[in-house]
Amino acid sequence: MRTLVAIGLLAAAAQTLVPGPAAAQEEYKATLTGHAVLPAQTLIPAPADAPEAMKTSGKFTGKTPARLTSAPTDGSALPFNGQPMQGFSGIKTLGDGTYLVLTDNGFGSKVNSPDAMLMFHHVKPDFETGKVEILNTTFLSDPNKVVPFLVANEASDKRYLTGWDFDIEGFQPIGDKIFIGDEFGPYIIVVDSETGVVEEFFETFVDGKKVQSPDHYEFRLSNPDGDAPATTLKRSRGYEGFAASMDGKTLYPLLEGPIWDAEKASYEKVDGTEALRILEFNVADRTFTGNSWLYPMENDGNAIGDFNMIDETRGLIIERDGGQGDSELACKDGATEGCFTNPAKLKRVYLIDMKGVESGKPVKKVGYIDLLDIQDPKGLARIGKREDGRFTFPFVTIEDVDRIDEDHIIVANDNNFPFSKGRSATELDNNEFMILQVSDFLKAN
């Protein structure tokens, strides 16, 4: 068994091997000042007026539907008695020590999530005790049939929305509304902040053209001799980031994947590396302005996790690879058990600046903090504590970041319950919230 000091040296060496155009960018140190954990197996009941099928969840995962083989459990095995709070795919600080968090699609895809209800929560992490209090949960519904396609609960009056209908990945509370970015369409939906009832629905347009992924409701597979319509995005690469200007007048939806350029027969790139579109949406007019910017990735195939502005031109974006688990615990010598087959190599929060950048041009990546190399001199980590004074956040999906004040940010993971194992090679991931002191990072420009 290797010592943690040796492990830390190996991890640092691994980071120097990460390729990409940002090698010369400045890295800023982050110090852990708070850590709270919501257990993975946190289930909540469906609303009393929800269809009976919503009282249990996870029935459609696996090759054989769990509804045919198993009775619902308390979270120890699929299917579940109730709805898992799941991982959180967006966060907004409310300024009083509480936060809004968004539960995403459900079990990872459209086809296996028709019984995963969509919701957002008001939560209060207690960084003294390490626990997270759930203050309120609001379920999304479409009783007025604003959504222009059939939903999983079409036959019910309330029409509660599920992971079959949308994959909600980012949101912004503005006034008494919540604007939500979806990954399937991609779409924007507007819901009442108190009831979760859908009031508005918008398609996505870039350069005057509708953007559509294979999961867009207008698409149907063609016959073998037919001509399938061309999509614009890969599946599951719609909105992941969903920022807003400080005055709430403008949204900045950020796609998770690059747009396909049919004329060039390639995905959009900047200096040879894939780049993502940051769009501009006028809240008052409910229209895309036509302006957009490019976010250049460090490596092809990376994804973003969240996007929130911290002033009028600067914002925080999580960029991540598809790995999970500490690299020092990577599988070796053909092993596949008790180790990580694809460990995390790049999990960062970038500070970007859009000041003076013309539409169509790449934003400036000012610098970053490395979520695989966090300082923990006081040993505040609730789990994942190390003897070398470091802390890592090696999850496959880290999808929550927001500024708390001039010195601190909050970061949280999407634990993909019950599938992801990034903190431990053998145990399911929890939902973890951490407060990071990053004073110099937030002042950079």
ZINOR-V794038 format. One record per run of one state. SS is the DSSP state (@ for helix, = for strand, . for the rest). FROM is the first residue (numbers start at 1). LEN is the number of residues. If there is no record, write none. Layout:
ss:SS from:FROM len:LEN
ss:SS from:FROM len:LEN
This chain:
ss:. from:1 len:3
ss:@ from:4 len:12
ss:. from:16 len:10
ss:= from:26 len:3
ss:. from:29 len:2
ss:= from:31 len:8
ss:. from:39 len:4
ss:= from:43 len:2
ss:. from:45 len:7
ss:@ from:52 len:4
ss:= from:56 len:2
ss:. from:58 len:8
ss:@ from:66 len:3
ss:. from:69 len:4
ss:= from:73 len:1
ss:. from:74 len:6
ss:= from:80 len:2
ss:. from:82 len:1
ss:= from:83 len:2
ss:. from:85 len:3
ss:= from:88 len:6
ss:. from:94 len:5
ss:= from:99 len:5
ss:. from:104 len:13
ss:= from:117 len:1
ss:. from:118 len:1
ss:= from:119 len:8
ss:. from:127 len:4
ss:= from:131 len:9
ss:. from:140 len:1
ss:= from:141 len:1
ss:. from:142 len:18
ss:= from:160 len:1
ss:. from:161 len:1
ss:= from:162 len:1
ss:. from:163 len:5
ss:= from:168 len:7
ss:. from:175 len:2
ss:= from:177 len:6
ss:. from:183 len:4
ss:= from:187 len:6
ss:. from:193 len:4
ss:= from:197 len:7
ss:. from:204 len:1
ss:= from:205 len:2
ss:. from:207 len:2
ss:= from:209 len:2
ss:. from:211 len:28
ss:= from:239 len:6
ss:. from:245 len:5
ss:= from:250 len:6
ss:. from:256 len:4
ss:= from:260 len:2
ss:. from:262 len:4
ss:= from:266 len:2
ss:. from:268 len:1
ss:= from:269 len:2
ss:. from:271 len:2
ss:= from:273 len:10
ss:. from:283 len:4
ss:= from:287 len:10
ss:. from:297 len:6
ss:= from:303 len:7
ss:. from:310 len:4
ss:= from:314 len:7
ss:. from:321 len:6
ss:@ from:327 len:3
ss:= from:330 len:1
ss:. from:331 len:9
ss:= from:340 len:1
ss:. from:341 len:6
ss:= from:347 len:7
ss:. from:354 len:8
ss:= from:362 len:1
ss:. from:363 len:1
ss:= from:364 len:7
ss:. from:371 len:3
ss:= from:374 len:2
ss:. from:376 len:14
ss:= from:390 len:2
ss:. from:392 len:6
ss:= from:398 len:6
ss:. from:404 len:4
ss:= from:408 len:6
ss:. from:414 len:17
ss:= from:431 len:7
ss:. from:438 len:1
ss:@ from:439 len:5
ss:. from:444 len:2
